[in-house]
Amino acid sequence: MTIKDDEFKKDENGHIIVTLRSDCPANVPPLVMVEIPPQKSGFNGMSFLFSLFGNDDTDDISQCAANITQVLAALFTFFTICKGVVVSPMSKTDKYFKQLQQIAEMVNKEVMIYF
């Protein structure tokens, strides 16, 4: 089943907007919530979580970015017809905004090679 992109929220270039935000449940290292928006005609949206930092190293976000890239590339190239995807942090007030912004830049650079 292929989903058309005509009803997703998009940026000025026609790319579907996927948002990132941190999620910090008690007694768990920080997570990144990746949220794919719903589509008006039936797709309810989707979200998934990844560890923000790799191996308890609070400077290593590369594995998180790689995981997000792989999932988005698979989802959007196999199940949608679209011009591309753009990832952005949801809020500048997010505790981990700097890291989310870095992840977004890394993912955006890599994921667009699939479109």
C-alpha angles and dihedrals in degrees: 000000000000122000118211116225097221095107102039120106106262140185125239091278094055095255118143110248117233116185133214128205134164122250118197112185117183117279093005128102113252117286133202117230111209111199123196109196124242121255118229096232103057115307107111096201128249139236134190138179134231132178108263096215130041121233095348089298105136091201097054113089096145096098091051091051091047092050092050091047093052094049095045093046091051095045098045100038095047102035108029142048106222145136092241147293130266122199122207138166112260098224138014088218092064111123090234098037094131092054092043090052091051091048091049091053092049094047095045091053093051104035095054091067086074094061 
